[in-house]
Amino acid sequence: MESKKQLIGLQIMFKNKVGIANVSKIGGGEMQAIVKTGINVLDFSQISKMPADTDMVLFFTGGQDQNAMLRCLKYIPSNVQVGWWMCDFRTVDYFSQQFTNSVDHIFLPYHNYHNEFQKLSRHGVHYMPQPGNVWDTPKNLRNIKTNCVFIGNVSDNKYHYNRRDILNAISHVTDVTLIRNETNTADQSYIYQNVPISISISSDDIIGGCSNRLYNIIAAGGFAFVKYFNRIEEMFVNHKHCVWFKTVEEIPELLTMYLNDPDKIAYIKSNAIDIFNERYNAVYCLSNIFETMQQK
C-alpha cells in the first residue's frame, strides 16, 4: 500500500479526474489497482456527485455495463472529456448505436478491432493493457508446495479451450497446483512470489492482449510461464521478463531448464517487477490515458 504522502501525491496527479466503475466489483484486481492510485472513483449510481471542477471522466468497465454508462453520459457536461477503458474482449457488435459519438476516446487492451470501435468514439481508439495489481497480504495464506501454479478456470468455452491441454502437458513434467472457481484470489500475490513458476494462458486470437493474470504475476514478482500470443515480443523480452512457449511440445525442455536452475528463475522474477513498475502499473496506465485525452 502507498504511504499517506505517496497517496496525496497521486491524488494531486489525478486532480479533476474521475473514474466511473461498478464499485461493487472493487474487490477485483484491476479495480484495486486503480483505487490505489488515489483517483476519485465513483459508482455509476453516484454520477450526480461528480465534482463540479471535473475535466475528465474515465469509465473503467466491460460491455456488460453499457446501459449504466449511457445513463451516466446524460449527466456529464459537454465540456468534460470522456474516456472508456474497456476491460474485456467483447466485439463492437455487442454495443448499442447510442454510443456513437458519445465517448471521446476508447482504450482497448488489445490491437484487435480498433477500426470497428472507431465508430463509437469521437477522437480515437488506443491500445492500453489492463493494469496488474499487488494484492494486499491477507491473514490466511496458502503454502503452495508444487513447482507450478495456475490460478483460473478451465471450463470448456471459446476463451479457455486450450487450458486443459497445456496444463496436462505441464503436469507430465512437474507438479502443478490448480486454483479455480475463486472470484478473487486474495493471496495470489503471495503465491506468485513464492511458487517457482506461475502459468499464464490466453486465447490465440487476441493481438497484443491477454488475461490480466499475466500482469498480476509480474506485479507480484512472479515467474510468468506464458502461452505465446501475437505481439507479446513488443511487450516483454523472452527469457528476461517472462518465458513463453508457442506449442505444448516446447514445454518439457523449457520447464526442465528453469526448474534445474533457481538462479534463472530469480533473474526472471527480478526483471518482472522492474518492467511492471516501469510500464504496467495503474499509475503509468492512467497517466498515459489522461495525456492521450489531453492530446499531448
Stockholm file with secondary structure:
# STOCKHOLM 1.0

chainA/1-296         MESKKQLIGLQIMFKNKVGIANVSKIGGGEMQAIVKTGINVLDFSQISKMPADTDMVLFFTGGQDQNAMLRCLKYIPSNVQVGWWMCDFRTVDYFSQQFTNSVDHIFLPYHNYHNEFQKLSRHGVHYMPQPGNVWDTPKNLRNIKTNCVFIGNVSDNKYHYNRRDILNAISHVTDVTLIRNETNTADQSYIYQNVPISISISSDDIIGGCSNRLYNIIAAGGFAFVKYFNRIEEMFVNHKHCVWFKTVEEIPELLTMYLNDPDKIAYIKSNAIDIFNERYNAVYCLSNIFETMQQK
#=GR chainA/1-296 SS CCCHHHHHHHHHHTTTEEEEECGGGTTSHHHHHHHHTTCEEEEGGGGGGCCTTCCEEEEEECGGGHHHHHHHHTTSCTTSEEEEEECSCCCGGGSCGGGTTTEEEEEESSSTTHHHHGGGEEEEEEECCCCCCCCCCCSCCCCCCSSEEEESCCCSSTTTTTHHHHHHHHHTTSCEEEECSCSCCTTHHHHHHHSSEEEECCCTTCSSCCCTHHHHHHHTTCCEEEECCTTGGGTCCBTTTBEEESSGGGHHHHHHHHHTCHHHHHHHHHHHHHHIIIIISHHHHHHHHHHHHTTC
#=GC SS_cons         CCCHHHHHHHHHHTTTEEEEECGGGTTSHHHHHHHHTTCEEEEGGGGGGCCTTCCEEEEEECGGGHHHHHHHHTTSCTTSEEEEEECSCCCGGGSCGGGTTTEEEEEESSSTTHHHHGGGEEEEEEECCCCCCCCCCCSCCCCCCSSEEEESCCCSSTTTTTHHHHHHHHHTTSCEEEECSCSCCTTHHHHHHHSSEEEECCCTTCSSCCCTHHHHHHHTTCCEEEECCTTGGGTCCBTTTBEEESSGGGHHHHHHHHHTCHHHHHHHHHHHHHHIIIIISHHHHHHHHHHHHTTC
//
